Amino acid sequence: MVAGASGEQRAKEGLLKALSAATFVVFFQAYMVAPLIPRLAGSFGVGEERMGLIVPAYLFPYGISTLFFGLLSDRLGRRRIMLGSLGAFVVLTALTATSRTAEQMTLWRLVTGLGASGVVPLALALVADLFPFEKRGRPLGWLFGAMAGGSALGSTVGVVVEPFIGWRALFVGVAALGALLFLALRPYAALIGTKAASTGLSLGQVMAGYRELLLNARGLRTYGFVLINATFHAGVFTWLGLYLSRRYGLSEVGIGLALLGYGVPGFLLGPVIGRAADRWGRRWLIPVGLAVGAVGAALLVPDVPLVAAALAITVLSLGYDMTQPLLAGIVTALGGKRAGQAMGLNVFTLFTGFGLGSLLFGRLLSSGLDTTLIVFCSAQFLLAVAGAVLFRHESQARVPT
């Protein structure tokens, strides 16, 4: 019996590593695009703001389709939905390399967002299936660490490698990595499918599920903070390449290296932050993380040396790593038998915030980079103050009653 339990635990850990690797590649692909906007704009002969639409073109459909993938996985089980979505990610990422115009690339990014959005939310839902609440911080830390690492290396490696191999080969290479991970997940197919759900999919049942998630104080504040915090971080991050280009005159390679710090804290400290949440709860970690993110953005406002700006970007990343994973941990306790629906709504909210942030920051750029940064970090400071009050009951690692 002990040996069997040990074997099951090893299988769970193996699956967690495979899911983390898949999450890493999905986020690598998502974040490698923004720093390439100047190069792609030149390649297609369009303006940078026009080319920048490829970011929300991916993010909005990604967020919307997570709602459907989460519901389908609750009804049909995680396995077929996750593997199908990963397969779509592989095919559509490869097809993006065939783009001949900015419009074609925008369309491929939109379709990729629709097809690839089942991997990460279902990986998060699987954590809720396989690990008890009081032990979810560490596996969630692994997944969010993979997101952070994918975003950091995607925004850096992509722009550094692109001058040597071209952006088309970059998309094909990422698709090839996704195909390898599709094969790596196959041995865990049974474990992925062990949480087959029996919940219904009628419109009334679906809407009742959303009402249950949102019409209670804990769910409403958690999803609300996910949205606003994502808007802040995506708004700042999407245009950091432009910030570094205008203020320091960096090339694409220089921009990639300067952005390397974004994601490093989560990649290195994700499981540590998760264990801290398991041990002490989320009461103080979340508002402190919100404040840290605001400080990171504020440090980018004055005319500081490039090294200081790179450190500020790392601080900005740490703020994200101390908030969104912990908010996701709360979401895993909200869904009950509808864990897929709860996590689908979480990722929908997250990516809706990502898309809104990139659009809002871009619109505000006409007022100047410094003004835009001041507006965003002021809002984040207010969010940190509100978080200290609204999350005061998240002081225990167990689910608050």
C-alpha angles and dihedrals in degrees: 000000000000091000090051092049090048090050091050091050091050089051090051091050091048091050090048090055092048091048090048090052091050090048089050092055094046091053092041087058093045096050100039090072104064097060089049093059095100092048093045091047089056092045093053096035097239135120122273094244090052091049089047089070089080087077099060089034086067100034101051097050089042091056095044095048093051087072091062096041091052092050093046092050091052089054103035102025130257100270105071094038095049096045091044091052092047089050090051089050091055096048098041095045089054092048091054087071089068093065114129099177138030089251092055092050091048089052093049090048090052093050092045089053089054096048103037099049098093098071104070101037092047091048087055091046090051089058087058089049096049106032130052117242095254090057101040098092094079098048090042087050089055092052095045089043087056089050090051093046092047092050093047097047093036092057091044109033093041095056093040095050097039096078089058102043104017129242093273093060088046092061092044091051092052090049089053091053089050090053091054091051091049087060091044091057095051095083089058095050093112093050092047089053098045092096097063106168131221100199119126129247102210114132091247093052092046093051091045088055092052092046089052091051097046107029095071127076097242095050095042095051093043096052090041092055091046090056099046095041091049090049090054098047097042092046092055098038098047092060100037089099090058090044092054092044095051099039101038103019092235124172122229091271092049090049091052093051092047090052093051091097092062104095098011095104092052093043092053101030105030096105091042092053089046092052090049089054091049091051104039105016128237102279097110102016094068099051091041089052090050090052092047090055091051091050091051091055092044091054089060093060101075122065098263131164116276092251090056090049091052089051090049089054089053090051089050089054092049089056090057093046091054094051120031097048091050092047089051089053089058090048091056088062094051102061104061106178089356098063091139092053092047093049092041089056089048094053091042088054091045096051093040086058090048091054094044091049094053091048097044094046090048091051092049093051090089086072091055134268094267094052092048092051091049091052092049098045092045090056090048092052089054089049090053091054091049091047092057088061102036097047096044091113093057090084096116128069089223122078109280114241 
